[in-house]
Amino acid sequence: MTLKIVASQCTSCSACEAECPNVAIYEKNGTFVINPKKCTECIGHFDKPQCAEVCPVDNTCIIDESYPRYQAAV
């Protein structure tokens, strides 16, 4: 699964954007969004998704269950 940013909770602080190792986070219409095609949940980079770790608002960066779980290339 990929992560998503709950738009109604996003404060547009941009803390998450710089922390994403996959450059999957960008600003759109005043809030930040995660490109599901680029999000790997930070697997292979960090133990925990960095967007969720640095976000100042709890439960803003959450699992998007509409996408399958990320599988690292073998």
N, CA, C and O atoms as a CHARMM CRD file, in Angstrom:
* protein
*
  296
    1    1 MET  N      0.83800  -1.17700   0.00000 PROA 1      0.00000
    2    1 MET  CA     0.00000   0.00000   0.00000 PROA 1      0.00000
    3    1 MET  C      0.87700   1.23100   0.00000 PROA 1      0.00000
    4    1 MET  O      2.02100   1.20400   0.45300 PROA 1      0.00000
    5    2 THR  N      0.35300   2.24500  -0.48500 PROA 2      0.00000
    6    2 THR  CA     1.04500   3.52100  -0.47400 PROA 2      0.00000
    7    2 THR  C      0.47200   4.36000   0.65900 PROA 2      0.00000
    8    2 THR  O     -0.48900   3.95300   1.31400 PROA 2      0.00000
    9    3 LEU  N      1.03900   5.49100   0.88400 PROA 3      0.00000
   10    3 LEU  CA     0.48000   6.39000   1.87700 PROA 3      0.00000
   11    3 LEU  C     -0.25800   7.51400   1.17900 PROA 3      0.00000
   12    3 LEU  O     -0.05300   7.77500  -0.00700 PROA 3      0.00000
   13    4 LYS  N     -1.10800   8.16500   1.92300 PROA 4      0.00000
   14    4 LYS  CA    -1.80800   9.34000   1.40900 PROA 4      0.00000
   15    4 LYS  C     -1.82900  10.38200   2.51700 PROA 4      0.00000
   16    4 LYS  O     -1.66900  10.06200   3.69500 PROA 4      0.00000
   17    5 ILE  N     -2.02700  11.61500   2.12500 PROA 5      0.00000
   18    5 ILE  CA    -2.12000  12.72500   3.06800 PROA 5      0.00000
   19    5 ILE  C     -3.57700  13.14000   3.15400 PROA 5      0.00000
   20    5 ILE  O     -4.21200  13.42400   2.13800 PROA 5      0.00000
   21    6 VAL  N     -4.09600  13.17300   4.35100 PROA 6      0.00000
   22    6 VAL  CA    -5.47700  13.59900   4.56900 PROA 6      0.00000
   23    6 VAL  C     -5.50800  15.12000   4.37300 PROA 6      0.00000
   24    6 VAL  O     -5.02300  15.87300   5.21700 PROA 6      0.00000
   25    7 ALA  N     -6.08000  15.55300   3.25900 PROA 7      0.00000
   26    7 ALA  CA    -6.05200  16.96700   2.87200 PROA 7      0.00000
   27    7 ALA  C     -6.65600  17.87800   3.92700 PROA 7      0.00000
   28    7 ALA  O     -6.15700  18.98200   4.14700 PROA 7      0.00000
   29    8 SER  N     -7.70700  17.44400   4.57200 PROA 8      0.00000
   30    8 SER  CA    -8.36900  18.29900   5.56800 PROA 8      0.00000
   31    8 SER  C     -7.51800  18.50400   6.81800 PROA 8      0.00000
   32    8 SER  O     -7.80300  19.39600   7.61600 PROA 8      0.00000
   33    9 GLN  N     -6.48600  17.69700   6.99700 PROA 9      0.00000
   34    9 GLN  CA    -5.60800  17.82400   8.15700 PROA 9      0.00000
   35    9 GLN  C     -4.26000  18.44100   7.81100 PROA 9      0.00000
   36    9 GLN  O     -3.51900  18.84900   8.70500 PROA 9      0.00000
   37   10 CYS  N     -3.93500  18.51300   6.52800 PROA 10     0.00000
   38   10 CYS  CA    -2.63600  19.02600   6.09400 PROA 10     0.00000
   39   10 CYS  C     -2.54900  20.52700   6.37400 PROA 10     0.00000
   40   10 CYS  O     -3.42100  21.29900   5.97800 PROA 10     0.00000
   41   11 THR  N     -1.47600  20.92300   7.06700 PROA 11     0.00000
   42   11 THR  CA    -1.27300  22.33600   7.39300 PROA 11     0.00000
   43   11 THR  C     -0.38400  23.03700   6.36400 PROA 11     0.00000
   44   11 THR  O     -0.07100  24.21800   6.51200 PROA 11     0.00000
   45   12 SER  N      0.01600  22.31100   5.33100 PROA 12     0.00000
   46   12 SER  CA     0.88600  22.83700   4.26800 PROA 12     0.00000
   47   12 SER  C      2.23700  23.31300   4.78700 PROA 12     0.00000
   48   12 SER  O      2.81800  24.26300   4.26200 PROA 12     0.00000
   49   13 CYS  N      2.72300  22.64700   5.81600 PROA 13     0.00000
   50   13 CYS  CA     4.01300  23.04300   6.40400 PROA 13     0.00000
   51   13 CYS  C      5.18800  22.61900   5.53900 PROA 13     0.00000
   52   13 CYS  O      6.27600  23.17900   5.67200 PROA 13     0.00000
   53   14 SER  N      5.00100  21.65000   4.66000 PROA 14     0.00000
   54   14 SER  CA     5.98300  21.12000   3.71200 PROA 14     0.00000
   55   14 SER  C      7.08400  20.27300   4.35400 PROA 14     0.00000
   56   14 SER  O      8.05700  19.93500   3.68000 PROA 14     0.00000
   57   15 ALA  N      6.96200  19.92700   5.61600 PROA 15     0.00000
   58   15 ALA  CA     7.97700  19.11100   6.28500 PROA 15     0.00000
   59   15 ALA  C      8.15500  17.76200   5.59300 PROA 15     0.00000
   60   15 ALA  O      9.27300  17.25600   5.50000 PROA 15     0.00000
   61   16 CYS  N      7.07500  17.18500   5.11400 PROA 16     0.00000
   62   16 CYS  CA     7.11300  15.85500   4.50200 PROA 16     0.00000
   63   16 CYS  C      7.81600  15.85400   3.14700 PROA 16     0.00000
   64   16 CYS  O      8.49400  14.88700   2.80100 PROA 16     0.00000
   65   17 GLU  N      7.66200  16.91100   2.39600 PROA 17     0.00000
   66   17 GLU  CA     8.16100  16.93900   1.01900 PROA 17     0.00000
   67   17 GLU  C      9.66100  16.67600   0.94000 PROA 17     0.00000
   68   17 GLU  O     10.10500  15.87400   0.11800 PROA 17     0.00000
   69   18 ALA  N     10.42500  17.32600   1.76600 PROA 18     0.00000
   70   18 ALA  CA    11.88100  17.18000   1.74000 PROA 18     0.00000
   71   18 ALA  C     12.34800  15.83100   2.27900 PROA 18     0.00000
   72   18 ALA  O     13.44500  15.37900   1.94900 PROA 18     0.00000
   73   19 GLU  N     11.54100  15.19700   3.08900 PROA 19     0.00000
   74   19 GLU  CA    11.93100  13.93200   3.71100 PROA 19     0.00000
   75   19 GLU  C     11.67500  12.71300   2.84800 PROA 19     0.00000
   76   19 GLU  O     12.20800  11.64100   3.13600 PROA 19     0.00000
   77   20 CYS  N     10.88200  12.84000   1.80300 PROA 20     0.00000
   78   20 CYS  CA    10.52300  11.69000   0.97600 PROA 20     0.00000
   79   20 CYS  C     11.70400  11.26400   0.10200 PROA 20     0.00000
   80   20 CYS  O     12.15000  12.03500  -0.74800 PROA 20     0.00000
   81   21 PRO  N     12.21800  10.03900   0.30100 PROA 21     0.00000
   82   21 PRO  CA    13.36200   9.58900  -0.49400 PROA 21     0.00000
   83   21 PRO  C     13.01100   9.29300  -1.95700 PROA 21     0.00000
   84   21 PRO  O     13.90400   9.13900  -2.79000 PROA 21     0.00000
   85   22 ASN  N     11.72600   9.21400  -2.26600 PROA 22     0.00000
   86   22 ASN  CA    11.28700   8.89700  -3.62300 PROA 22     0.00000
   87   22 ASN  C     10.74200  10.09300  -4.38700 PROA 22     0.00000
   88   22 ASN  O     10.27900   9.94500  -5.51800 PROA 22     0.00000
   89   23 VAL  N     10.79000  11.26400  -3.79200 PROA 23     0.00000
   90   23 VAL  CA    10.26900  12.49000  -4.38300 PROA 23     0.00000
   91   23 VAL  C      8.81200  12.26900  -4.81900 PROA 23     0.00000
   92   23 VAL  O      8.40600  12.65800  -5.91400 PROA 23     0.00000
   93   24 ALA  N      8.04900  11.63800  -3.93600 PROA 24     0.00000
   94   24 ALA  CA     6.65500  11.30100  -4.23900 PROA 24     0.00000
   95   24 ALA  C      5.66700  12.34600  -3.71200 PROA 24     0.00000
   96   24 ALA  O      4.47400  12.26700  -4.00400 PROA 24     0.00000
   97   25 ILE  N      6.14300  13.30600  -2.95300 PROA 25     0.00000
   98   25 ILE  CA     5.24900  14.27900  -2.32900 PROA 25     0.00000
   99   25 ILE  C      5.39900  15.63100  -3.02200 PROA 25     0.00000
  100   25 ILE  O      6.50900  16.10200  -3.27200 PROA 25     0.00000
  101   26 TYR  N      4.25800  16.23800  -3.32500 PROA 26     0.00000
  102   26 TYR  CA     4.27700  17.54300  -3.98300 PROA 26     0.00000
  103   26 TYR  C      3.06900  18.35600  -3.52600 PROA 26     0.00000
  104   26 TYR  O      2.10400  17.81500  -2.98500 PROA 26     0.00000
  105   27 GLU  N      3.14300  19.65800  -3.75400 PROA 27     0.00000
  106   27 GLU  CA     2.06200  20.57800  -3.36200 PROA 27     0.00000
  107   27 GLU  C      1.05000  20.66300  -4.49000 PROA 27     0.00000
  108   27 GLU  O      1.40800  20.76100  -5.66300 PROA 27     0.00000
  109   28 LYS  N     -0.22100  20.62400  -4.11300 PROA 28     0.00000
  110   28 LYS  CA    -1.30000  20.74700  -5.08800 PROA 28     0.00000
  111   28 LYS  C     -2.44900  21.49500  -4.42800 PROA 28     0.00000
  112   28 LYS  O     -2.98800  21.04000  -3.41800 PROA 28     0.00000
  113   29 ASN  N     -2.82000  22.61100  -4.97800 PROA 29     0.00000
  114   29 ASN  CA    -3.94200  23.41500  -4.48000 PROA 29     0.00000
  115   29 ASN  C     -3.84200  23.75500  -2.99600 PROA 29     0.00000
  116   29 ASN  O     -4.84500  23.74800  -2.28300 PROA 29     0.00000
  117   30 GLY  N     -2.64200  24.04800  -2.54300 PROA 30     0.00000
  118   30 GLY  CA    -2.46100  24.50200  -1.16300 PROA 30     0.00000
  119   30 GLY  C     -2.21600  23.42400  -0.13200 PROA 30     0.00000
  120   30 GLY  O     -1.95000  23.74000   1.02800 PROA 30     0.00000
  121   31 THR  N     -2.29700  22.15100  -0.51800 PROA 31     0.00000
  122   31 THR  CA    -1.96600  21.06600   0.39900 PROA 31     0.00000
  123   31 THR  C     -0.99200  20.12500  -0.30200 PROA 31     0.00000
  124   31 THR  O     -0.74500  20.25500  -1.50100 PROA 31     0.00000
  125   32 PHE  N     -0.45200  19.20000   0.43700 PROA 32     0.00000
  126   32 PHE  CA     0.50300  18.26500  -0.13500 PROA 32     0.00000
  127   32 PHE  C     -0.17100  16.92800  -0.40500 PROA 32     0.00000
  128   32 PHE  O     -1.06200  16.50600   0.33200 PROA 32     0.00000
  129   33 VAL  N      0.26700  16.27000  -1.46900 PROA 33     0.00000
  130   33 VAL  CA    -0.27100  14.97200  -1.85900 PROA 33     0.00000
  131   33 VAL  C      0.89200  14.01800  -2.14500 PROA 33     0.00000
  132   33 VAL  O      2.02000  14.44500  -2.39100 PROA 33     0.00000
  133   34 ILE  N      0.59100  12.73000  -2.10700 PROA 34     0.00000
  134   34 ILE  CA     1.59200  11.70100  -2.37500 PROA 34     0.00000
  135   34 ILE  C      1.22900  11.00500  -3.68100 PROA 34     0.00000
  136   34 ILE  O      0.10200  10.54100  -3.85800 PROA 34     0.00000
  137   35 ASN  N      2.18800  10.93700  -4.58400 PROA 35     0.00000
  138   35 ASN  CA     2.00200  10.23100  -5.84500 PROA 35     0.00000
  139   35 ASN  C      2.10300   8.73200  -5.54200 PROA 35     0.00000
  140   35 ASN  O      3.18400   8.25100  -5.20000 PROA 35     0.00000
  141   36 PRO  N      1.00000   7.98800  -5.65900 PROA 36     0.00000
  142   36 PRO  CA     1.02100   6.56900  -5.30200 PROA 36     0.00000
  143   36 PRO  C      1.93400   5.72400  -6.18400 PROA 36     0.00000
  144   36 PRO  O      2.34800   4.63800  -5.77800 PROA 36     0.00000
  145   37 LYS  N      2.25100   6.20300  -7.37300 PROA 37     0.00000
  146   37 LYS  CA     3.13600   5.45700  -8.26200 PROA 37     0.00000
  147   37 LYS  C      4.59900   5.54400  -7.81600 PROA 37     0.00000
  148   37 LYS  O      5.42600   4.72700  -8.22000 PROA 37     0.00000
  149   38 LYS  N      4.90900   6.53700  -6.98400 PROA 38     0.00000
  150   38 LYS  CA     6.27900   6.70700  -6.50500 PROA 38     0.00000
  151   38 LYS  C      6.47600   6.28600  -5.05100 PROA 38     0.00000
  152   38 LYS  O      7.60100   6.01100  -4.63600 PROA 38     0.00000
  153   39 CYS  N      5.40000   6.23200  -4.28000 PROA 39     0.00000
  154   39 CYS  CA     5.50800   5.92900  -2.84700 PROA 39     0.00000
  155   39 CYS  C      5.86000   4.46300  -2.62400 PROA 39     0.00000
  156   39 CYS  O      5.21700   3.56900  -3.17400 PROA 39     0.00000
  157   40 THR  N      6.88500   4.22500  -1.81300 PROA 40     0.00000
  158   40 THR  CA     7.30400   2.87000  -1.44700 PROA 40     0.00000
  159   40 THR  C      7.16800   2.64000   0.05500 PROA 40     0.00000
  160   40 THR  O      7.66700   1.64400   0.57800 PROA 40     0.00000
  161   41 GLU  N      6.49400   3.55700   0.75000 PROA 41     0.00000
  162   41 GLU  CA     6.36000   3.49800   2.20400 PROA 41     0.00000
  163   41 GLU  C      7.72800   3.58100   2.87600 PROA 41     0.00000
  164   41 GLU  O      7.87800   3.19900   4.03700 PROA 41     0.00000
  165   42 CYS  N      8.71500   4.07500   2.15000 PROA 42     0.00000
  166   42 CYS  CA    10.11500   4.20500   2.58500 PROA 42     0.00000
  167   42 CYS  C     10.80700   2.86200   2.77100 PROA 42     0.00000
  168   42 CYS  O     11.88100   2.79400   3.36800 PROA 42     0.00000
  169   43 ILE  N     10.19400   1.78600   2.25900 PROA 43     0.00000
  170   43 ILE  CA    10.81800   0.46500   2.34000 PROA 43     0.00000
  171   43 ILE  C     12.13500   0.50700   1.57100 PROA 43     0.00000
  172   43 ILE  O     12.19100   0.97800   0.43500 PROA 43     0.00000
  173   44 GLY  N     13.17800   0.01300   2.19800 PROA 44     0.00000
  174   44 GLY  CA    14.50700   0.04000   1.59400 PROA 44     0.00000
  175   44 GLY  C     15.29000   1.29000   1.92900 PROA 44     0.00000
  176   44 GLY  O     16.48800   1.37000   1.65500 PROA 44     0.00000
  177   45 HSD  N     14.61800   2.27000   2.52200 PROA 45     0.00000
  178   45 HSD  CA    15.28100   3.51600   2.90600 PROA 45     0.00000
  179   45 HSD  C     15.26700   3.70400   4.42000 PROA 45     0.00000
  180   45 HSD  O     16.30000   3.98700   5.02800 PROA 45     0.00000
  181   46 PHE  N     14.09700   3.54600   5.02000 PROA 46     0.00000
  182   46 PHE  CA    13.91000   3.78800   6.45100 PROA 46     0.00000
  183   46 PHE  C     13.00600   2.71400   7.05000 PROA 46     0.00000
  184   46 PHE  O     12.30500   2.00600   6.32700 PROA 46     0.00000
  185   47 ASP  N     13.02800   2.60200   8.36700 PROA 47     0.00000
  186   47 ASP  CA    12.16700   1.63200   9.05100 PROA 47     0.00000
  187   47 ASP  C     10.71500   2.07400   9.08400 PROA 47     0.00000
  188   47 ASP  O      9.81200   1.24000   9.14100 PROA 47     0.00000
  189   48 LYS  N     10.48200   3.38000   9.04800 PROA 48     0.00000
  190   48 LYS  CA     9.13000   3.93500   9.10300 PROA 48     0.00000
  191   48 LYS  C      8.97200   4.98600   8.00600 PROA 48     0.00000
  192   48 LYS  O      9.94800   5.63600   7.63300 PROA 48     0.00000
  193   49 PRO  N      7.75700   5.16200   7.48600 PROA 49     0.00000
  194   49 PRO  CA     7.53000   6.21200   6.48500 PROA 49     0.00000
  195   49 PRO  C      7.90200   7.58600   7.05700 PROA 49     0.00000
  196   49 PRO  O      7.39500   7.99800   8.10000 PROA 49     0.00000
  197   50 GLN  N      8.76900   8.26100   6.37200 PROA 50     0.00000
  198   50 GLN  CA     9.28200   9.52700   6.87600 PROA 50     0.00000
  199   50 GLN  C      8.24800  10.64400   6.86700 PROA 50     0.00000
  200   50 GLN  O      8.31700  11.54500   7.70200 PROA 50     0.00000
  201   51 CYS  N      7.29900  10.60800   5.94900 PROA 51     0.00000
  202   51 CYS  CA     6.26900  11.65000   5.93800 PROA 51     0.00000
  203   51 CYS  C      5.46800  11.60500   7.23200 PROA 51     0.00000
  204   51 CYS  O      5.16000  12.64600   7.81200 PROA 51     0.00000
  205   52 ALA  N      5.13200  10.40900   7.68000 PROA 52     0.00000
  206   52 ALA  CA     4.37600  10.24800   8.92200 PROA 52     0.00000
  207   52 ALA  C      5.22700  10.61600  10.13400 PROA 52     0.00000
  208   52 ALA  O      4.71100  11.14100  11.12100 PROA 52     0.00000
  209   53 GLU  N      6.51900  10.34300  10.06200 PROA 53     0.00000
  210   53 GLU  CA     7.41400  10.64100  11.17800 PROA 53     0.00000
  211   53 GLU  C      7.58400  12.14500  11.40000 PROA 53     0.00000
  212   53 GLU  O      7.66200  12.59400  12.54300 PROA 53     0.00000
  213   54 VAL  N      7.64100  12.92500  10.31800 PROA 54     0.00000
  214   54 VAL  CA     7.91100  14.36000  10.47000 PROA 54     0.00000
  215   54 VAL  C      6.65900  15.22500  10.48600 PROA 54     0.00000
  216   54 VAL  O      6.73100  16.40600  10.82800 PROA 54     0.00000
  217   55 CYS  N      5.52200  14.66400  10.12500 PROA 55     0.00000
  218   55 CYS  CA     4.28600  15.45200  10.08000 PROA 55     0.00000
  219   55 CYS  C      3.90800  15.92200  11.48600 PROA 55     0.00000
  220   55 CYS  O      3.85700  15.11300  12.41300 PROA 55     0.00000
  221   56 PRO  N      3.64200  17.22400  11.65500 PROA 56     0.00000
  222   56 PRO  CA     3.28700  17.74300  12.98300 PROA 56     0.00000
  223   56 PRO  C      1.85800  17.40600  13.41600 PROA 56     0.00000
  224   56 PRO  O      1.50000  17.62400  14.57400 PROA 56     0.00000
  225   57 VAL  N      1.04200  16.88100  12.50600 PROA 57     0.00000
  226   57 VAL  CA    -0.34500  16.55200  12.82400 PROA 57     0.00000
  227   57 VAL  C     -0.50000  15.03100  12.77600 PROA 57     0.00000
  228   57 VAL  O     -0.32200  14.41900  11.72300 PROA 57     0.00000
  229   58 ASP  N     -0.82900  14.43300  13.90500 PROA 58     0.00000
  230   58 ASP  CA    -0.98600  12.98000  13.97400 PROA 58     0.00000
  231   58 ASP  C     -2.03600  12.47600  12.98700 PROA 58     0.00000
  232   58 ASP  O     -3.05700  13.12000  12.74900 PROA 58     0.00000
  233   59 ASN  N     -1.75300  11.31400  12.42800 PROA 59     0.00000
  234   59 ASN  CA    -2.67500  10.61800  11.52000 PROA 59     0.00000
  235   59 ASN  C     -3.04700  11.41500  10.27800 PROA 59     0.00000
  236   59 ASN  O     -4.17100  11.32300   9.78600 PROA 59     0.00000
  237   60 THR  N     -2.10300  12.19300   9.77700 PROA 60     0.00000
  238   60 THR  CA    -2.31800  12.91800   8.52500 PROA 60     0.00000
  239   60 THR  C     -1.74600  12.12900   7.35300 PROA 60     0.00000
  240   60 THR  O     -2.34000  12.11300   6.27500 PROA 60     0.00000
  241   61 CYS  N     -0.61700  11.48400   7.54300 PROA 61     0.00000
  242   61 CYS  CA    -0.02900  10.60500   6.52900 PROA 61     0.00000
  243   61 CYS  C     -0.41800   9.19000   6.91900 PROA 61     0.00000
  244   61 CYS  O      0.09300   8.63400   7.89200 PROA 61     0.00000
  245   62 ILE  N     -1.33600   8.61400   6.14000 PROA 62     0.00000
  246   62 ILE  CA    -1.89700   7.31300   6.49500 PROA 62     0.00000
  247   62 ILE  C     -1.83300   6.35200   5.31400 PROA 62     0.00000
  248   62 ILE  O     -1.63900   6.76500   4.17100 PROA 62     0.00000
  249   63 ILE  N     -2.00000   5.06900   5.60600 PROA 63     0.00000
  250   63 ILE  CA    -2.02100   4.04600   4.55500 PROA 63     0.00000
  251   63 ILE  C     -3.24200   4.25400   3.66100 PROA 63     0.00000
  252   63 ILE  O     -4.35700   4.45100   4.14400 PROA 63     0.00000
  253   64 ASP  N     -3.01000   4.20700   2.35400 PROA 64     0.00000
  254   64 ASP  CA    -4.09600   4.30100   1.37400 PROA 64     0.00000
  255   64 ASP  C     -4.41000   2.88000   0.92200 PROA 64     0.00000
  256   64 ASP  O     -3.70100   2.31800   0.08700 PROA 64     0.00000
  257   65 GLU  N     -5.45500   2.31100   1.46700 PROA 65     0.00000
  258   65 GLU  CA    -5.78200   0.91900   1.20300 PROA 65     0.00000
  259   65 GLU  C     -6.35000   0.65900  -0.19700 PROA 65     0.00000
  260   65 GLU  O     -6.64800  -0.48600  -0.53600 PROA 65     0.00000
  261   66 SER  N     -6.50200   1.69500  -1.00000 PROA 66     0.00000
  262   66 SER  CA    -6.99300   1.49000  -2.36100 PROA 66     0.00000
  263   66 SER  C     -5.87300   1.07000  -3.31400 PROA 66     0.00000
  264   66 SER  O     -6.12700   0.80400  -4.48900 PROA 66     0.00000
  265   67 TYR  N     -4.63400   1.00800  -2.81300 PROA 67     0.00000
  266   67 TYR  CA    -3.49000   0.57100  -3.61200 PROA 67     0.00000
  267   67 TYR  C     -2.87700  -0.66100  -2.97500 PROA 67     0.00000
  268   67 TYR  O     -2.90100  -0.79800  -1.75200 PROA 67     0.00000
  269   68 PRO  N     -2.32700  -1.56600  -3.78400 PROA 68     0.00000
  270   68 PRO  CA    -1.69300  -2.76300  -3.21000 PROA 68     0.00000
  271   68 PRO  C     -0.41200  -2.41000  -2.45800 PROA 68     0.00000
  272   68 PRO  O      0.19500  -1.36600  -2.69700 PROA 68     0.00000
  273   69 ARG  N     -0.01700  -3.28400  -1.55900 PROA 69     0.00000
  274   69 ARG  CA     1.18900  -3.07800  -0.76900 PROA 69     0.00000
  275   69 ARG  C      2.39800  -3.04100  -1.69900 PROA 69     0.00000
  276   69 ARG  O      2.48400  -3.80400  -2.66100 PROA 69     0.00000
  277   70 TYR  N      3.32300  -2.14400  -1.39600 PROA 70     0.00000
  278   70 TYR  CA     4.55200  -2.01500  -2.19700 PROA 70     0.00000
  279   70 TYR  C      5.37800  -3.29500  -2.08900 PROA 70     0.00000
  280   70 TYR  O      5.54800  -3.83800  -0.99700 PROA 70     0.00000
  281   71 GLN  N      5.88500  -3.76900  -3.20800 PROA 71     0.00000
  282   71 GLN  CA     6.76700  -4.93400  -3.24200 PROA 71     0.00000
  283   71 GLN  C      8.10000  -4.50500  -3.84900 PROA 71     0.00000
  284   71 GLN  O      8.15800  -4.07800  -5.00200 PROA 71     0.00000
  285   72 ALA  N      9.15200  -4.61900  -3.07300 PROA 72     0.00000
  286   72 ALA  CA    10.47200  -4.26500  -3.57500 PROA 72     0.00000
  287   72 ALA  C     10.88200  -5.21900  -4.69500 PROA 72     0.00000
  288   72 ALA  O     10.53200  -6.39900  -4.67000 PROA 72     0.00000
  289   73 ALA  N     11.61400  -4.71400  -5.66100 PROA 73     0.00000
  290   73 ALA  CA    12.09000  -5.54500  -6.77500 PROA 73     0.00000
  291   73 ALA  C     13.04500  -6.59700  -6.24900 PROA 73     0.00000
  292   73 ALA  O     13.84800  -6.32900  -5.35500 PROA 73     0.00000
  293   74 VAL  N     12.95700  -7.78700  -6.80500 PROA 74     0.00000
  294   74 VAL  CA    13.81700  -8.89400  -6.34300 PROA 74     0.00000
  295   74 VAL  C     15.08000  -8.93100  -7.15200 PROA 74     0.00000
  296   74 VAL  O     15.93600  -9.78600  -6.92300 PROA 74     0.00000
